[in-house]
Amino acid sequence: MSMAQAAAGGPATRDPSNAELEGERGQPEKSSSPRVHIFGPPGAGKTTLAAVLALRLKVPHFELDAIASEMGWDSDFNPILPRDERIHALETIVRNHDGWIIEGSSTDWADAALDAADTIVWLDPPERAALARVVSRHVCESAERVRSAGSARKTISALRHQRLRDFKKFVGYTHNYFRSGSVKVPFTRAASITHVARYAPKILQFRRSLSQLDVEHIVEAVQFKHSRGREIIGNSTSEYAILHQSDDIPEFYDHSMYGPGTYDAFIWRVQQKFILDAVRPLLTKASRYLDFACGTGRIMKEIAPYVGETTGLDTSQTMINQARSTLPTANFECTDLLSDGRAQQARYDLITAFRFFLNTEPEIRAPVLMTLAAMLADADARLVFNIHGHGRSALGLSEAYRRLRRWPPVHLMSKREALQLISDAGLEVEACRGFGLTIARLYRSRLRGIAQTLDAAGAKAGWTGFFAQDLVFVCRQAPIKSTRWAAM
């Protein structure tokens, strides 16, 4: 029995409306079981994860490859089954099953699953990791064929040249997935990002091989999203959000972290000129400005005089109360951006997001930046954010010492990781500057004057981005590049 036939024969638990399969044009009907869509490149571990989730969540597991292979594959690993028939088969699965796990690499014909899913898991390993898994899988399959061959002739057949030739082509197929301009595969990583960007609030991204802890997190996230009918990202289940609900957090930020003479206060003072020089020429009294994760309003206070409308958004009411006392004329919203569709519809000429991306969970970073990028008003709008723990800074060197002493690690992020997030969100860097060549400890010693001199000089030099602790990125919408999708 074919996948399409099996799907059609499944129990029709509801009569879906057109809105169910129309994504952001309508909300899917509430199901009694979780719905999860998993996508990523070959070798990402999609099938393995799907099988585990299906067992844990007690829902059926379907593979896009099983649908696509109904009529086999051509020499370039493209499915022969017409695209319309694949879409129809997938829609039938979504319609006839209350809950499911659906996984596959292709995204351009998977809108039915993407629209209806409670959670979308994006397995996004580095190319070398994906290729290693592809090679490992081939070796294991070949070893199993040899073991079960039973005779010399069958052993030779199991290792025949055609299998090796197909394997070599598939390695090239996987390699081309990571090439943004490739036309040799029906989908690429860049094309997939463009296609799923509108689903950002539902996406959990993993840029590493999954651990057992990651699997447990995914299970908990799926169950929470399904039971609550909203996104887990950014709400009280986030460690970052929990930390910032404390009543003493505003006092800590304003008087301890950014108090007089502190490292953070000095770095912020030298950052202000760079930020204002970069965005002030673009702002008018008609400009709309959003400070995401606004905290106590430190960033807003400096930019508000140059714009017509200022909005601060944070998940902590305690922080917002403090910010409102500083800027009574600004608009404030205590909400989770990724689950607040109304907030996502707003458009701004300038968006800032400071001390957020490093602090929050890695799987939340990409969806948040994608959502903020979509909220930029036009090509002249700018998004400014920072990474206050650059891995190649003095702070990164101190992390090696912390490991030797078995102290708790600090959060670090490389410039390459930040640039990848920016690219994935459809943005490009207009300007980047590094701040903070020294470390905070020196500001609490007799060397504070020397440290301030070094940091002030470094803030004026463009090359400090290689070694600075705090990187500030000024981003704009990247030009839209035409991507060739195979006629599938």
Secondary structure, 3 states (H helix, E strand, C coil): CCHHHHHHCCCCCCCCCHHHHCHHHCCCCCCCCCEEEEECCCCCCHHHHHHHHHHHHCCCEEEHHHHHHHHCECCCCCECCCHHHHHHHHHHHHHHCCCEEEECCCCCCCHHHHHHCCEEEEECCCHHHHHHHHHHHHHHHHHHHHHCCCCHHHHHHHCCHHHHHHHHHHHHHHHHHCCCCCCCCCCCHHHHHHHHHHHHHHEEEECCCCCHHHHHHHHHHHHHHHHHCCCCCCCCCCHHHHHCCCCCHHHHHHHHHCCCCCHHHHHHHHHHHHHHHHHHHHCCCCCEEEEECCCCCHHHHHHHHHCCEEEEEECCHHHHHHHHHHCCCCEEEECCHHHCHHHHCCCECEEEECCCCCCCCHHHHHHHHHHHHHCECCCCCEEEEEECCECCCHHHHHHHHHHHCCCCCCCCECHHHHHHHHHHCCEEEEEEEEECCCCHHHHHCCCHHHHHHHHHHHHHCHHHHHCCCEEEEEEEECCCCCCCCCCC
